[in-house]
Amino acid sequence: MSERSFKVLEAIIDEYIKSGEPIGSKLLAKKLNFPVSPATIRNEMASLETQGYLDHPHTSAGRIPTVKGYRLYIERLIPESSLTLSDNDRYVIDSAVRNICGDSDEMIIENASHALAELTKCAVVSTSNISRFSVITKVEVIPAGKRVYVLLLVTSGGGVKNKACRLSFDLSEEQLEFFTKFANENLSGINLRNVSQEYIEKIGVALGSYMVSLSPLLKAVADISGEMTTDKVKFEGESNLIAFEDLQKQEILSILKNRNAFTELLDNAFSGINVIFGQEKGENEKNDTFTISNSGLIAGNFRKGEQTAGSFGVIGPMRLDYKKLIPYIEYFADEVTRILSETEDNQE
């Protein structure tokens, strides 16, 4: 595609994003920053339509972009160094980031997702695998009734999770003290990812005569660790999504019910900013789960230290303001990375 053709396509998409109305050649002639006649613009628009980058709805003289047109637009935008954050947007994000806090990494990410939904007025889906970087710092077992014991697991990332265990007999004070000491000696400092059933069976041999009575509690440690290392998917700003007139409400409800399907989708954002369109289903085999017609998703990752810890996905109509939101999300994700890395430094 010639540079002039792309500039025409870019101008049409920019104007369509603002108005949601088909764009005609007369309006376009006023918006282009280089001299070109309306006749030349009409020829360019007809050519772009023939190539599948524009559509001609109803009997209107104007054109609207297709998914193919948006895809080319995005592929040209993302590498562009001209996509910068305005001073005002930077100030707004900085103000919001100052209020992001939490007792754990998971809470920080959840509060950050809520802030991003408020800032963008879109829905935000976030995935987090941050527990994978955590190690066990404390194990406790608490009697909670006849033959019922609550196992409590605390991690370096501030995560706390418990699991009720119903045994076939009551444990003595001696057994409880032995288990607490044994668990902390053998599990403290161990990464959650390494607490497999095989590892539990290996250390369980050292329980000796207590193996039969205390093995169920050790198994519960493995169960909790597995739950904590499962990617967390959360939605914020669902009402923003439902409020968009461009989107089909039934499709939105279907996605909200199947939110865990976003895990694999957002994993693809781990190499940087990724833009996905709902109508690309079938053209992009990685997009089998994102089925909201006429929609767009902009995803960006955040890190803890040097490791990718999760990602945010901003969902809205296909005519999102990509020139604003792409650097917006990049900067916001970098600020969340900074907060998470600071909590890691404080823990050390």
Secondary structure, 3 states (H helix, E strand, C coil): CCHHHHHHHHHHHHHHHHHCCCECHHHHHHHCCCCCCHHHHHHHHHHHHHCCCEECCCCCCCEEECHHHHHHHHHHHCCCCCCCCCHHHHHHHHHHHCCCCCCCHHHHHHHHHHHHHHHHCCEEEEEECHHHHCEEEEEEEEEEECCEEEEEEEECCCCEEEEEEECCCCCCHHHHHHHHHHHHHHHCCCEHHHCCHHHHHHHHHHHHHHHHHHHHHHHHHHHHHHHHCCCEEEEECHHHHHHCCCCCHHHHHHHHHCHHHHHHHHHHHHHCCEEEEHHHECCEHHHCCCCCCCEEEEEEEEEECCEEEEEEEEEEECCCCHHHHHHHHHHHHHHHHHHHHHHHHHHC
